[in-house]
């Protein structure tokens, strides 16, 4: 019943997220047809790489010379990066135990605070794992329709990077939800923190969470960014531990 | 097996903002009793209940339910397995229907009483498919009671269960509670500031004020002990300091002196006669008077 309640609390966010990502993944396949027809013309145009925009455009044209590069640039580096961050924060927000709306009823039932919290954290993470993996499988499944091939192993490798690194934002929202009783403040604060991290990574060019999420290391070298993944996982565990400690000492 | 289902000893709770909700509360709730827990708003009733349910950690002191420490995490789960609870706000899951929340709650209790569930759904006329958020306050209270009753609980903890109910629903709920206790034999710990309800169904009471129990015991015993002693003197009533420690409050009004006492009424009357009182009348106090005089005396003593 504890797990069932966690599922009830998160199911709509999960199902809407799943439907949206499935549609976006289909959009990548459709976009490739359009992009492939424009590329030959663009590839011959000179690009001024002295500006940031020019460098980005040159990078994009270079990536899209291959189908694997196109999928990485469009899906893993852009679409999933942003959507997964947003969905991670959405799923992590709104803790199962709060002082408002059914919170006292929950606490009066014979289950410990740890059981509620573990079930809620695990349910959300499980749903987020599905979101990180399953919609992307549409790409290898539908690629043959446009005469292309995309590796399932690439889906799992990039999905793992997305899942582990975004789990930090999930855990951050989860921790904030044990501090604030409404769903909005944890959501907005976690998104604001994600925006600041993203801005700093671009401005100061350091390898942070978004670099791990994008999986450029795997795309270019074929090996997973283990240090980034391990650090992200450790940070998530620390944030979830903080949430559990906060709930354990809390008066309702 | 202890004779008291709930026992607290010198229980204290100071919140992080410095507010003292409990200041040494000592209580004993006998097994099988209907225990009325009376107090003004903010007296510490809800905090006490939250401590008993493991929702709030006390600052110091001891609180035991079924002999188990209420603030121990594992023991608290075991306590809640044998306890039914109705919160003041009838806090339930708004998005569930009556059937869904009943099924959901039943999943936590191996001793869930399907027979009682069917009986109360029928008796309370609860619409199974209606969302909890669409229920009236009265219906919501009845649903909360159903969810507490059907757990097969040995202890029902009800925090202001009648608040906001119209008199008809109030009476329905009280009758259901009394009938349930008579049939099932559970102990009821019932917080309220509605004295009439307590007077009607409780057999034991405690009055709490500023986090301390100022009156506690069986209702019959309290009714037997508490007296108003009214004395009339020939001239202005003298200022007397009575020898008995049971005097709660004295009130002088011209020739009349009124003493409220928690015992020793005859000894007080004797003292009054020795001071040449023209007349001395001893009359029993209602629960409302006991409550008001005790709380007023407590406020007086504090100041």
Boltz contact constraints between the chains, C-beta under 6 A:
constraints:
  - contact:
      token1: [A, 1]
      token2: [B, 107]
      max_distance: 6.0
  - contact:
      token1: [A, 1]
      token2: [B, 108]
      max_distance: 6.0
  - contact:
      token1: [A, 102]
      token2: [B, 91]
      max_distance: 6.0
  - contact:
      token1: [A, 102]
      token2: [B, 93]
      max_distance: 6.0
  - contact:
      token1: [A, 104]
      token2: [B, 87]
      max_distance: 6.0
  - contact:
      token1: [A, 104]
      token2: [B, 91]
      max_distance: 6.0
  - contact:
      token1: [A, 105]
      token2: [B, 91]
      max_distance: 6.0
  - contact:
      token1: [A, 105]
      token2: [B, 92]
      max_distance: 6.0
  - contact:
      token1: [A, 107]
      token2: [B, 55]
      max_distance: 6.0
  - contact:
      token1: [A, 108]
      token2: [B, 53]
      max_distance: 6.0
  - contact:
      token1: [A, 108]
      token2: [B, 85]
      max_distance: 6.0
  - contact:
      token1: [A, 109]
      token2: [B, 108]
      max_distance: 6.0
  - contact:
      token1: [A, 110]
      token2: [B, 77]
      max_distance: 6.0
  - contact:
      token1: [A, 110]
      token2: [B, 80]
      max_distance: 6.0
  - contact:
      token1: [A, 110]
      token2: [B, 81]
      max_distance: 6.0
  - contact:
      token1: [A, 110]
      token2: [B, 108]
      max_distance: 6.0
  - contact:
      token1: [A, 112]
      token2: [B, 73]
      max_distance: 6.0
  - contact:
      token1: [A, 112]
      token2: [B, 77]
      max_distance: 6.0
  - contact:
      token1: [A, 251]
      token2: [B, 56]
      max_distance: 6.0
  - contact:
      token1: [A, 252]
      token2: [B, 55]
      max_distance: 6.0
